[in-house]
Amino acid sequence: MICNEGRNKKFFKQRILIDRVQHAMAQRGIDFDTLCDVLNQNVKYSITKSNLKLYISDRTPNANFLIALSRSLGVTTDFLLGENNKGLKKGINQRIYSKSYRKYAGKYNLYFYGTVNCESGTVTVATLEINFAKEEAVTMKIATSEGGEKLYYGDLQISEMSPNVFIVLNSDFGEQVSLTFYDEPMNCETFQCAVGAMLSISAGDLKRAPVLNRFIITGYDVDEAHMKFIKAHLKLNTKYIDISPEMISTSVEAIFGKCEMADRITDRLKKAFYSKRYYAIEDSFIVNTLRKDENLSLHQADELIAELRNNSLSNINFKINKSLDSTVYRCTNPKNISQE
């Protein structure tokens, strides 16, 4: 048997790889530092800057490196090897090369009150993955009570006019979820935590009504001991805390125990703010009971409900304080807690 290995045609040409990489980098407007960051952070291919230059300029690339490089540059492997000249892929997410966006790449926990049995105070924990190497950069997974999961796919945008991040997600079954939160300086290097607003539709019933609630997103796991803090800030709070006199004492004693200081704090809170007596009137009582008993028309019942709501203590909106991101991060991140 004659071995012709030494005379086999050499298909790989280093010069072509170098030229194609340089061409793609020029088209993207990036340098080697950015390419290396994208490989490590977004594509999850671990490599140093020096090794990256070496592999491109003086090594025959293995399949894993070639695939990772093609994903980082948004080109096909055939293009890098000189097999075709189609160049850059259409639809590549240019934000993969932006430091402002790359800080959000990673896997996160998303905490929010579910719309099924929300009165029970059960918090839903979804997973959110952001990867700008994918055409649909954001994936959200929510576990269902039946043991399955609901999948949502979408994109992330940072506003050019205000420091806000917008994520819009769609499911295969026609649902859409919108997430908005501050693009805070606290998160300038790597994103860790934010409190935001979520717009979705209700689950677990046939009404499928629009729902607005808060969410907290973290780049770390929150242990059970600190879930009470998460629950508190998932409520639609304002700067005023509406609470009964009895629960003021209960809340203060939960932190300080029964002591003179707890009594002083409770007394000061009660004296600093005046108490309000109010009624919690359910609108269905007016429509279903009062209307029949008093022989009201449906129009009169609707007018009465509107007038009561106009004169109620309800807030016009629920803005999220910018300082809340750092507060939640400080009080729930295991690294911060262990240092106290």
Helices and strands as residue ranges (DSSP letters): G 5-7, H 14-28, H 32-37, I 38-42, H 49-58, H 63-73, H 77-81, G 94-97, H 99-102, E 106-113, G 118-120, E 123-130, E 138-143, E 149-158, E 164-171, E 176-182, G 185-187, E 193-201, E 210-218, G 224-226, H 227-234, H 245-256, H 260-272, H 283-285, I 286-290, H 291-293, H 298-310, H 324-332, H 334-338
